[in-house]
Amino acid sequence: MTNFVLVAGAWLGAWAWDEVAAELRTAGHDVHALTLSGLAEKRGTQPAGQQTHVRDIVEEVERLGPRDVVLVGHSYAGIPVGQAAERIGDRLRRVVFVDANVPVDGESFLSGWPSGHVRQAIADHSGYWPPLGPEDCAGQGLTDEQIARMVDGATPHPGVTLTEPAVLGRPLGELPATYVKCLLDGDEPMPAVAALLESDSWELVELDTGHWPMFSQPRALARLLHTAADRP
């Protein structure tokens, strides 16, 4: 049995993992899907910055007691998950980044790519990044029903979590990690990920679907996570 902690990306909460979590539990795993502060049912509970999200994840692992965990971060959540992974020490069995951004010390989620439109959207919406619309989800292997479920459940994302810099105490390449590249969202990992994949501790796995595989291919993603958890 593996203890999974699953963290979804921008705009999403624990609910986004429902189908994946059910598959993993059927396979005998213990699964804890986590909603980050300021999102979904935790919207407006407290001011949420990136380090708040890191603490959310570390505290969830601590709550589980003395058990090894596999941390899973999707999209934006790869940044706080990567930082949390190095802080939980020997409790970490593996970290899995699902088509995710990865933390780079001193840089934010918005660093290194043309993000002026995101910064403007945050400024125009009282400090929050508004969720995507259905038209933004096209070409990602999603059915109309899956798009509707995702869009209807999304909540605005706290903007400061995207602009705060990551803080790393040691090279991320030292962590045991699996990177899942979703091919409909681009064939090649981003440069920061490509650099990390040169480490012997990291592996690359490809999934023939779009950026939100927990909706488009939950069974395939669950199988992949099950396999990753067994890596030495």
C-alpha positions as CSV (number, residue, x, y, z in Angstrom):
1,M,0.0,0.0,0.0
2,T,1.2,3.5,-0.9
3,N,0.2,6.7,0.8
4,F,-0.6,9.3,-2.0
5,V,-1.1,13.0,-1.4
6,L,-2.6,14.5,-4.6
7,V,-2.6,18.2,-5.3
8,A,-4.3,19.7,-8.3
9,G,-3.2,22.8,-10.3
10,A,-4.6,26.3,-10.6
11,W,-8.3,26.9,-10.0
12,L,-8.9,23.3,-8.8
13,G,-9.5,21.6,-5.4
14,A,-9.3,18.0,-4.1
15,W,-12.5,17.2,-6.0
16,A,-10.6,17.2,-9.3
17,W,-8.9,13.9,-8.2
18,D,-12.1,12.0,-7.4
19,E,-11.9,9.5,-10.3
20,V,-8.1,8.9,-9.9
21,A,-8.4,8.5,-6.1
22,A,-11.2,5.9,-6.6
23,E,-9.0,3.9,-8.9
24,L,-6.0,4.1,-6.5
25,R,-8.1,3.1,-3.5
26,T,-9.5,0.1,-5.5
27,A,-5.9,-1.0,-6.0
28,G,-5.4,-0.9,-2.2
29,H,-3.7,2.5,-1.8
30,D,-4.3,5.2,0.8
31,V,-5.2,8.4,-0.9
32,H,-5.4,12.0,0.4
33,A,-6.5,14.6,-2.1
34,L,-5.7,18.1,-0.8
35,T,-7.3,21.4,-1.5
36,L,-4.8,24.3,-1.2
37,S,-5.7,27.4,0.8
38,G,-7.9,29.9,-1.0
39,L,-9.4,27.4,-3.5
40,A,-12.6,25.4,-3.8
41,E,-14.1,24.8,-0.3
42,K,-11.2,26.8,1.2
43,R,-11.8,29.9,-0.8
44,G,-11.5,33.0,1.3
45,T,-10.4,31.1,4.4
46,Q,-7.1,33.0,4.7
47,P,-4.7,35.1,2.6
48,A,-2.9,32.5,0.5
49,G,0.6,32.9,-0.9
50,Q,2.9,30.3,-2.4
51,Q,4.5,29.5,0.9
52,T,1.1,29.0,2.4
53,H,0.5,26.3,-0.2
54,V,3.9,24.7,0.7
55,R,2.8,24.6,4.4
56,D,-0.6,23.1,3.4
57,I,1.2,20.2,1.8
58,V,3.8,19.7,4.6
59,E,1.1,19.8,7.3
60,E,-1.0,17.2,5.4
61,V,2.0,14.9,5.3
62,E,2.7,15.5,9.0
63,R,-1.0,14.8,9.8
64,L,-0.6,11.3,8.2
65,G,1.9,10.3,10.9
66,P,5.1,8.4,10.4
67,R,4.3,7.0,6.9
68,D,6.2,7.4,3.6
69,V,4.3,9.3,1.0
70,V,4.2,9.8,-2.7
71,L,3.5,13.5,-3.4
72,V,1.7,14.3,-6.7
73,G,1.6,17.8,-8.1
74,H,-0.3,18.8,-11.2
75,S,0.4,22.0,-13.2
76,Y,0.9,25.0,-10.9
77,A,0.9,22.6,-7.9
78,G,4.3,21.2,-8.9
79,I,5.9,24.4,-7.5
80,P,4.6,24.0,-3.9
81,V,4.8,20.2,-4.1
82,G,8.5,20.4,-5.2
83,Q,9.3,22.7,-2.3
84,A,7.3,20.5,0.2
85,A,9.0,17.4,-1.1
86,E,12.5,18.5,0.0
87,R,11.1,19.6,3.4
88,I,9.6,16.3,4.5
89,G,12.9,14.4,4.2
90,D,12.9,10.7,4.6
91,R,9.1,10.6,4.6
92,L,9.2,11.1,0.8
93,R,9.0,7.9,-1.2
94,R,8.7,9.7,-4.5
95,V,7.4,13.0,-6.1
96,V,5.4,12.9,-9.3
97,F,4.9,16.0,-11.4
98,V,1.9,15.7,-13.7
99,D,2.5,18.1,-16.7
100,A,3.6,20.4,-14.0
101,N,5.8,23.5,-13.4
102,V,8.7,22.8,-11.2
103,P,10.2,25.2,-8.6
104,V,13.3,27.1,-9.4
105,D,15.0,28.8,-6.4
106,G,14.2,32.5,-6.5
107,E,11.8,32.3,-9.4
108,S,8.0,32.4,-9.5
109,F,5.4,30.5,-11.5
110,L,5.2,33.4,-13.8
111,S,9.0,33.7,-14.4
112,G,10.5,32.8,-17.7
113,W,7.5,32.9,-20.0
114,P,5.4,35.7,-21.5
115,S,3.0,36.2,-18.6
116,G,2.0,39.8,-18.9
117,H,-1.6,38.8,-19.7
118,V,-1.8,36.7,-16.5
119,R,-0.5,39.6,-14.4
120,Q,-3.0,41.9,-16.0
121,A,-5.8,39.5,-15.4
122,I,-4.8,39.2,-11.7
123,A,-4.8,43.0,-11.4
124,D,-8.2,43.3,-13.1
125,H,-9.8,40.7,-10.8
126,S,-8.8,41.9,-7.3
127,G,-5.7,39.8,-7.0
128,Y,-7.1,36.6,-8.4
129,W,-6.4,34.7,-11.6
130,P,-9.9,34.0,-13.1
131,P,-10.6,30.4,-14.3
132,L,-10.4,29.3,-17.9
133,G,-13.5,29.1,-20.1
134,P,-14.6,26.1,-22.1
135,E,-12.9,27.5,-25.2
136,D,-9.5,27.5,-23.4
137,C,-9.7,23.7,-22.9
138,A,-10.1,22.7,-26.5
139,G,-7.6,20.3,-28.0
140,Q,-6.7,18.7,-24.7
141,G,-8.5,15.3,-25.1
142,L,-11.5,16.3,-23.0
143,T,-15.1,15.6,-23.8
144,D,-17.7,18.4,-23.5
145,E,-18.9,16.8,-20.3
146,Q,-15.4,16.7,-18.8
147,I,-14.8,20.4,-19.8
148,A,-18.1,21.4,-18.2
149,R,-17.3,19.6,-15.0
150,M,-13.9,21.2,-14.7
151,V,-15.0,24.7,-15.6
152,D,-18.0,24.6,-13.4
153,G,-16.0,23.5,-10.4
154,A,-13.1,25.9,-10.9
155,T,-12.6,28.9,-8.5
156,P,-10.4,32.0,-8.9
157,H,-6.8,31.3,-8.0
158,P,-4.9,33.5,-5.5
159,G,-2.6,35.7,-7.6
160,V,0.2,36.1,-5.1
161,T,0.9,32.3,-5.3
162,L,1.9,32.9,-8.9
163,T,4.3,35.8,-8.2
164,E,6.1,34.8,-5.1
165,P,9.5,33.2,-5.6
166,A,10.2,29.5,-4.8
167,V,12.6,28.7,-2.0
168,L,14.7,25.6,-2.3
169,G,17.3,24.4,0.2
170,R,19.0,21.8,-2.1
171,P,18.9,20.8,-5.8
172,L,15.6,19.4,-6.8
173,G,17.4,16.9,-9.0
174,E,18.4,15.0,-5.9
175,L,14.8,14.0,-5.2
176,P,13.4,10.7,-6.5
177,A,10.9,11.9,-9.1
178,T,8.7,11.0,-12.1
179,Y,7.7,13.6,-14.6
180,V,4.6,12.9,-16.6
181,K,4.5,14.8,-19.9
182,C,1.0,15.0,-21.4
183,L,1.7,15.1,-25.1
184,L,-1.4,17.0,-26.3
185,D,0.0,19.9,-24.3
186,G,3.3,19.9,-26.1
187,D,5.8,17.2,-27.0
188,E,8.8,18.5,-25.0
189,P,9.1,19.3,-21.3
190,M,9.9,22.9,-20.4
191,P,13.6,23.8,-20.1
192,A,13.7,23.7,-16.3
193,V,12.2,20.2,-16.4
194,A,14.5,19.0,-19.2
195,A,17.5,20.0,-17.0
196,L,16.2,18.0,-14.1
197,L,15.6,15.0,-16.2
198,E,19.4,14.7,-16.7
199,S,19.5,13.6,-13.1
200,D,19.7,9.8,-12.5
201,S,17.0,10.3,-9.8
202,W,14.4,11.5,-12.3
203,E,12.4,9.7,-15.0
204,L,10.2,10.9,-17.8
205,V,6.9,9.2,-18.6
206,E,4.6,10.2,-21.5
207,L,0.8,10.2,-21.5
208,D,-1.1,10.6,-24.7
209,T,-3.6,13.1,-23.5
210,G,-4.0,16.8,-22.6
211,H,-3.0,18.9,-19.6
212,W,-5.8,17.7,-17.3
213,P,-5.4,13.9,-17.3
214,M,-7.3,13.5,-14.1
215,F,-10.4,14.3,-16.2
216,S,-9.5,13.0,-19.6
217,Q,-7.7,9.7,-18.6
218,P,-8.1,9.1,-14.9
219,R,-7.6,5.3,-15.2
220,A,-4.4,5.7,-17.2
221,L,-3.1,8.3,-14.8
222,A,-3.9,6.1,-11.8
223,R,-2.0,3.2,-13.4
224,L,0.9,5.4,-14.0
225,L,0.9,6.7,-10.4
226,H,0.7,3.1,-9.1
227,T,3.7,2.2,-11.2
228,A,5.7,5.3,-10.2
229,A,5.1,4.5,-6.5
230,D,6.9,1.1,-7.0
231,R,10.1,2.7,-8.4
232,P,13.2,2.2,-6.3
